[in-house]
Amino acid sequence: MIVGDLLELDDLHIGLAWGTAPLLGRQVTGVTSTDLQDPARYLQPGELVLTGLVWWQPDESSAALRFATSLRSAGVAALLAGEGTHGAVPESLVEACRMHGIPLLSVPAGTSFRAVTDRVYLRLWGDLQARSEGVAAIPDAARHELLTLLHTGAPLGEVLALAVARLGVPDCSMVTAAGRVLASSAPGRTGTREGIAVGPQDGSPFDGWLLRPHTEPELSASAVLHGLAELLAPLATRARATASAQRQTAAHLVELLAQDGPGLADAMAACGLPSGRPLVPVTARIDGAAEPRAASWAATALAEALHGVGAPFAAATDGHGGATALVAAPAAAVTAGLRAAWPALQAELTGRRRLRAGVGPSTAPASGPLRGALVQASYTLSAAADSTDRTVGSSGELGSLAALLRGIPAEVTAAFHDRLLAPLAHHDRENGVSLLGTLGTFLDHDGSWARTAEALHIHVNTVHYRIRRIEELTGRSLGRLEDRLDLRAALLCSPGRGA
């Protein structure tokens, strides 16, 4: 399919705002909808970009140029601008597209973006059939039957069941790269670990589809399964475009939440979040990942996990190297869902990369409460990142001093530990007596001289002597609650014990 083919779809009434014949001959690989001002990171080369022009305002003279510059950097095939918001395609956008050599097509108010998207992918399916006719391992009759079923919008499980029946291949499932089952010819079964890539793969450990047979296929059946994967590739491409558009809409919501901008309620509605229901913020990031796309990976992984919660959500990158999501479900359910999905997601990461998440409290869907809850989620994420055995933290579990200290940066806790306990550490290095150990045991036994002596197997008078020495070196009195709390916190900040 080329860009110019869109002008021949009479029922869509798409017009040409600007474009030359060579530019209209560009090949199309897919389609993405966006109303972000800078959507480059969500776009793939060769895609058509659909925009409702919500981002454009008449008094912002440079907005159109910034948008077109973003599209050029992504290498898109063309821009389709909806006329519904402003009544016409702005002249400034026409000039910007002309400057950057981007074909610009107009979509009238009466034509839905969904109709355009569906027609594009139907055409791509037709192109695929024409290219692969007589080449792939699927007989023509079965290919035609499967494509007809796909064109009607049949559930993917029904398509797989028909493929198994017509092609004589083993039962199989369609799963995401992270292992989430999308459909199966035999519900309740998930297939082998190995799978056949379906559609384009972008290198992300969490993105893409796999066709997994439930049993090891024979050589002839393996060739047919590869042909089936090729046949279903446009479906995977469309799903990726839909997910990309959802992340872009969610990114706008996250940006509004961070900046306390107007239109938060409308942005939530655009993301499919129910109005009036409490929301739970979630943050995620990948530690040890230096890749520029680590934030995008974190957003994809977070979305994968949240699908298992079974509640409306919006997930996107947060602009700070991580990802943020809002979920319309109880905090406990969100935490449980993430923890159930996390091992499989972590298994997709290599090296020392670790996937972490923090779940905030359930709160009202208003900017003030949500920002406060988001701060708690971010703090809980930091606490999880400093824990050796926890990957998903919950603000509801911040019920102790130790849990609270886990969210403080390691540099701060180390400095606090040294400031209060360095004299004791110096003493222990120079002598054969551990004052740090005595202090910890004394506080663990609630300041009981007798129980401390028993635990350390020393005389109670020795405990009295050591405690006096601790007080001399630290300048703190263990008879005062405030000083006890300070010293307890300093011990919890010790790298050896962990906060």
C-alpha positions in Angstrom: 0.0 0.0 0.0 1.2 3.5 -0.8 0.0 6.9 0.6 -1.8 7.8 -2.6 -4.1 4.8 -2.3 -5.9 6.6 0.5 -7.2 9.2 -2.0 -8.9 6.4 -4.0 -11.1 5.3 -1.1 -14.2 7.3 -2.1 -16.3 6.3 0.9 -13.8 7.9 3.3 -13.6 11.2 1.4 -10.0 11.8 2.3 -8.5 14.9 0.5 -5.0 16.0 -0.4 -3.9 19.2 1.4 -0.4 19.0 0.1 1.9 16.4 -1.5 3.9 15.6 -4.6 3.6 12.5 -6.7 6.8 10.9 -5.5 5.8 11.5 -1.8 2.4 10.0 -2.4 4.2 6.8 -3.7 5.7 6.2 -0.2 5.1 2.7 1.1 2.8 2.4 4.2 3.7 0.0 7.1 0.9 0.9 9.6 -1.0 3.7 11.2 -0.9 5.4 14.5 -3.3 8.0 16.1 -1.8 10.8 18.2 -2.5 14.2 19.6 0.8 14.7 21.3 2.9 17.7 20.4 6.0 15.6 20.0 5.0 12.0 19.3 8.3 10.9 17.6 9.2 8.3 20.2 6.0 6.5 19.7 6.2 6.3 15.9 7.7 3.8 13.5 9.2 4.6 10.0 6.6 4.2 7.2 3.6 4.7 9.4 0.6 7.0 8.7 -0.1 9.4 11.5 -3.7 10.4 12.3 -4.2 13.5 14.4 -7.3 15.3 15.5 -5.3 18.6 15.9 -6.2 18.9 19.5 -2.6 20.0 20.1 -2.9 23.0 17.6 -3.9 26.4 18.8 -4.2 29.5 16.5 -2.1 31.7 18.8 0.9 29.2 18.8 2.6 30.0 15.6 5.4 27.4 16.0 3.3 24.5 17.1 2.7 23.1 13.6 6.4 23.3 12.8 7.4 21.5 16.0 4.8 18.8 15.2 6.0 18.3 11.6 9.7 18.3 12.7 8.8 15.4 15.1 7.1 13.5 12.3 10.1 14.0 10.0 12.5 12.7 12.6 10.4 9.5 13.0 10.4 8.9 9.2 6.6 8.6 8.9 5.0 8.1 5.5 2.3 10.8 5.7 0.1 12.8 8.0 -3.7 12.6 8.1 -5.2 15.6 9.8 -8.8 15.6 11.0 -11.0 18.6 10.2 -13.5 18.0 13.0 -11.7 20.1 15.7 -11.0 23.3 13.8 -13.2 22.9 10.7 -10.2 22.8 8.3 -6.5 21.9 8.1 -4.5 24.9 9.4 -2.5 26.7 6.8 0.5 26.7 9.2 0.5 22.9 9.2 0.3 22.8 5.4 3.4 25.0 5.3 5.2 23.0 7.9 4.6 19.7 6.0 5.7 21.3 2.8 8.9 22.4 4.5 9.7 19.0 5.8 8.4 17.0 2.8 5.6 15.2 4.6 2.4 14.4 2.5 -0.6 16.0 4.2 -4.1 14.5 3.8 -7.3 15.9 5.2 -9.9 13.7 6.9 -13.4 15.2 7.0 -15.4 15.5 10.2 -17.8 12.8 9.1 -15.0 10.1 8.7 -14.0 8.4 11.9 -10.3 7.6 12.5 -11.4 4.0 13.3 -12.8 3.7 9.8 -9.5 4.9 8.3 -7.4 2.6 10.5 -9.5 -0.4 9.6 -9.3 0.3 5.9 -5.6 0.7 6.0 -5.0 -2.6 7.7 -7.5 -4.4 5.4 -5.5 -3.1 2.5 -2.2 -4.2 4.2 -3.8 -7.7 4.6 -4.7 -7.7 1.0 -1.2 -6.8 0.0 0.2 -9.5 2.2 -2.1 -12.1 0.5 -1.0 -10.9 -3.0 2.7 -11.1 -2.1 2.5 -14.5 -0.4 0.1 -16.3 -2.8 1.6 -19.6 -3.7 4.8 -18.9 -1.6 3.9 -19.5 2.0 3.0 -23.0 3.3 -0.7 -22.3 3.7 -3.0 -23.6 0.9 -4.8 -20.9 -1.0 -8.3 -22.1 0.0 -7.4 -22.1 3.7 -5.6 -18.7 3.3 -8.7 -17.2 1.8 -11.0 -18.7 4.5 -8.7 -17.4 7.3 -8.4 -13.9 5.8 -12.1 -13.7 5.3 -12.6 -14.5 9.0 -10.0 -11.9 10.0 -11.7 -9.3 7.9 -15.0 -9.8 9.7 -13.3 -9.0 13.0 -13.7 -12.5 14.5 -12.0 -13.2 17.8 -8.4 -14.4 17.5 -9.1 -17.6 19.3 -11.7 -18.5 16.6 -9.2 -17.8 13.9 -6.6 -20.0 15.6 -9.2 -22.8 16.0 -10.0 -22.6 12.3 -6.3 -22.7 11.4 -5.8 -25.8 13.5 -8.8 -27.5 11.9 -8.0 -26.6 8.3 -4.2 -26.9 8.4 -3.6 -29.9 10.5 -1.2 -28.1 12.8 -1.0 -28.6 16.6 -3.2 -26.5 18.9 -1.5 -23.2 19.5 -1.7 -20.0 21.4 -0.9 -16.4 20.6 1.0 -14.8 23.5 2.9 -11.6 24.1 6.6 -11.6 24.3 6.2 -11.4 28.1 4.0 -14.5 28.1 0.5 -13.1 28.5 -2.0 -15.3 26.6 -4.0 -13.3 24.0 -5.9 -16.3 22.5 -5.7 -20.0 22.2 -7.2 -22.7 19.9 -7.6 -24.8 23.0 -8.5 -22.5 26.0 -6.7 -23.3 29.2 -3.5 -24.3 27.5 -0.6 -21.9 26.9 1.9 -23.8 24.7 5.6 -24.4 24.8 8.2 -21.8 25.8 9.4 -21.5 22.2 7.4 -19.5 19.7 7.4 -18.0 16.3 7.6 -14.2 16.0 4.5 -12.6 14.6 4.9 -9.2 13.0 7.7 -6.8 13.6 9.8 -7.0 16.8 11.4 -3.8 18.1 14.0 -5.3 20.4 12.0 -4.7 23.6 11.9 -7.8 25.9 8.2 -7.1 26.5 6.8 -6.1 23.1 5.7 -8.3 20.2 3.6 -11.4 19.7 4.6 -15.1 19.5 2.7 -18.0 18.1 3.3 -21.0 20.4 2.4 -24.5 19.5 1.2 -26.7 22.4 3.2 -29.7 21.3 6.4 -30.0 19.3 5.3 -29.7 15.6 6.6 -32.0 12.8 8.8 -30.4 10.2 6.0 -29.9 7.7 3.7 -28.5 10.4 6.4 -26.1 11.5 6.5 -24.6 8.0 2.7 -24.1 8.0 2.9 -22.4 11.4 5.4 -20.0 10.0 3.0 -19.3 7.2 0.2 -18.7 9.7 2.4 -16.3 11.7 3.0 -14.4 8.5 -0.7 -14.3 7.8 -1.4 -12.9 11.3 1.4 -10.3 11.2 -0.9 -7.4 10.2 -3.1 -8.2 13.2 0.0 -7.8 15.5 1.0 -4.6 13.8 -2.5 -3.1 14.3 -2.4 -4.2 18.0 1.0 -2.5 18.4 -0.4 0.7 16.8 -3.4 0.6 19.2 -1.1 0.1 22.2 1.2 2.9 21.0 -1.8 5.3 20.7 -3.0 4.3 24.1 0.4 5.1 25.6 0.5 8.4 23.9 -2.9 9.4 25.3 -1.8 8.2 28.7 1.5 10.2 28.4 -0.7 13.3 28.0 -2.5 12.4 31.2 0.7 11.8 33.1 2.0 15.2 31.9 -1.1 17.0 33.0 -0.9 15.3 36.4 2.7 16.4 36.9 2.1 20.0 35.8 -1.3 20.4 37.4 -2.6 21.4 34.0 -6.2 21.9 33.0 -8.3 19.2 31.4 -7.3 16.4 33.7 -10.9 14.9 33.7 -11.0 15.0 29.9 -7.6 13.3 29.7 -8.8 10.5 32.1 -11.9 10.0 29.9 -9.8 9.8 26.8 -7.8 7.0 28.5 -10.9 5.1 29.3 -10.7 5.6 33.0 -14.2 5.7 34.6 -15.2 9.0 36.1 -15.7 9.4 39.8 -14.0 6.1 40.7 -10.9 6.1 43.0 -7.6 5.5 41.2 -4.4 3.9 42.2 -1.1 5.4 40.9 1.8 3.0 40.1 5.4 3.8 39.2 7.9 1.4 37.6 11.5 1.5 36.3 14.2 -0.8 35.2 17.4 -0.6 37.3 20.7 -1.3 35.6 19.4 -0.5 32.2 21.4 2.2 30.3 19.4 1.9 27.1 17.5 5.1 26.1 14.4 3.0 25.6 14.4 1.7 29.2 11.5 4.0 30.1 9.5 2.7 27.2 10.3 -0.9 28.2 9.1 -0.1 31.8 5.8 1.3 30.5 5.3 -1.8 28.3 6.1 -4.1 31.2 3.8 -2.2 33.5 0.9 -2.4 31.0 1.5 -6.2 30.5 1.2 -6.7 34.3 -1.8 -4.5 34.6 -3.7 -6.4 32.0 -3.9 -9.2 34.5 -5.6 -7.0 37.1 -8.7 -6.8 34.9 -9.4 -3.1 35.5 -9.2 0.0 33.3 -5.8 1.6 33.4 -3.5 4.1 31.6 0.2 3.6 31.5 3.0 5.7 29.9 6.5 6.8 30.3 6.9 9.6 32.9 9.7 11.7 31.3 12.1 10.8 34.1 13.4 7.4 32.9 10.5 5.4 34.3 6.8 4.8 33.8 3.6 5.8 35.5 0.1 4.3 35.5 -3.3 5.0 36.9 -5.5 2.0 37.7 -9.2 1.9 38.6 -8.9 -0.9 41.1 -8.2 -1.3 44.8 -4.6 -0.9 45.8 -4.4 -4.4 47.2 -5.7 -5.9 43.9 -3.2 -3.9 41.9 -0.3 -4.9 44.2 -1.3 -8.6 44.0 -1.7 -8.5 40.2 1.8 -6.9 39.8 3.4 -9.4 42.1 1.8 -12.3 40.3 3.1 -11.0 36.9 6.5 -9.7 38.0 8.6 -13.0 37.9 7.7 -13.7 34.3 8.5 -10.1 33.3 11.7 -10.1 35.2 12.7 -13.3 33.5 12.7 -11.5 30.2 15.5 -9.1 31.3 19.1 -10.0 31.0 22.2 -9.1 32.9 21.7 -7.1 36.1 18.6 -5.3 35.0 15.9 -5.4 37.6 12.3 -4.4 37.1 10.8 -2.5 40.1 7.4 -1.0 40.9 5.7 1.0 43.6 2.0 1.1 44.3 0.4 4.2 45.8 -2.9 4.4 47.8 -6.3 4.5 46.3 -7.4 8.1 46.0 -10.0 10.4 44.5 -9.6 11.2 40.8 -8.5 14.8 41.3 -5.2 16.4 40.6 -4.3 17.2 44.3 -5.0 13.8 45.8 -3.5 12.0 42.8 -0.3 13.9 42.9 0.1 13.1 46.6 -0.6 9.5 46.0 1.8 9.5 43.1 4.5 10.8 45.4 3.8 7.9 47.7 4.1 5.4 44.8 7.4 6.9 43.8 8.7 6.7 47.3 7.6 3.1 47.6 9.4 2.4 44.3 12.6 3.8 45.8 12.1 1.6 48.8 11.7 -1.4 46.6 14.8 -0.5 44.6 16.8 -0.5 47.9 15.5 -3.9 48.9 17.3 -7.1 47.9 14.2 -9.2 48.1 11.3 -6.9 47.1 10.5 -5.9 43.5 6.9 -4.5 43.9 6.4 -2.3 46.9 3.1 -0.9 48.3 2.6 2.3 50.2 0.1 0.4 52.4 3.1 -1.6 53.7 5.0 1.5 54.9 4.1 0.7 58.5 7.5 0.6 60.2 10.6 2.8 60.5 12.6 0.2 58.6 10.1 0.3 55.7 10.1 4.1 55.7 13.8 4.3 55.6 14.1 2.1 52.6 12.8 4.9 50.3 15.5 7.3 51.3 18.4 7.5 48.9 21.4 5.3 50.0 23.7 8.3 50.0 21.5 10.0 52.6 21.1 7.0 54.9 24.8 6.2 54.7 25.7 9.8 55.8 23.2 9.6 58.6 24.6 6.3 59.8 28.2 7.6 59.7 27.2 10.9 61.4 25.8 9.1 64.5 27.7 5.8 64.7 31.2 6.5 63.2 32.7 6.8 66.8 31.4 3.4 67.6 32.6 1.9 64.4 36.1 3.4 65.1 36.1 2.0 68.6 35.2 -1.5 67.3 38.0 -1.4 64.8 40.5 -0.5 67.5 39.2 -2.9 70.2 38.0 -6.4 70.5 34.6 -5.3 71.8 31.6 -4.6 69.5 29.8 -1.5 70.8 27.7 -1.5 67.7 26.6 -5.1 68.4 25.8 -4.2 72.0 23.8 -1.2 71.0 21.7 -3.2 68.5 21.1 -6.0 71.0 20.2 -3.5 73.8 17.6 -1.8 71.5 16.3 -5.1 70.2 15.5 -6.1 73.8 13.7 -2.8 74.6 16.5 -1.5 76.8 16.5 -4.4 79.2 19.9 -4.8 80.9 19.3 -8.4 82.0 18.0 -9.7 78.6 20.8 -7.9 76.8 23.4 -9.6 79.1 21.7 -13.0 78.6 21.7 -12.5 74.8 25.4 -11.5 74.7 26.4 -14.1 77.3 28.1 -11.4 79.5 27.6 -10.0 83.0 25.0 -7.3 83.4 27.6 -5.0 84.8 29.5 -5.3 81.5 26.3 -4.2 79.7 26.1 -1.1 82.0 29.8 -0.3 81.2 29.3 -0.7 77.4 26.2 1.4 77.4 27.9 4.2 79.3 30.7 4.1 76.7 28.2 4.2 73.9 26.6 7.3 75.4 30.0 9.0 75.8 31.1 8.3 72.2 27.8 9.3 70.6 26.7 12.1 72.9 23.3 10.4 73.2 21.4 9.1 76.2 19.8 5.7 75.9 17.5 6.7 78.7 15.8 9.2 76.3 13.3 7.9 73.8 14.3 10.5 71.2 17.9 9.4 71.3 17.0 5.8 71.2 14.9 6.4 68.1 17.8 8.3 66.4 20.3 5.5 67.2 17.8 2.8 66.1 17.3 4.7 62.8 21.1 4.9 62.3 21.5 1.2 62.8 18.7 0.5 60.3 20.7 2.7 57.8 23.7 0.4 58.1 24.5 -1.2 54.8 25.1 -4.4 56.7 21.6 -4.6 58.1 19.6 -2.9 55.4 16.8 -0.4 56.0 
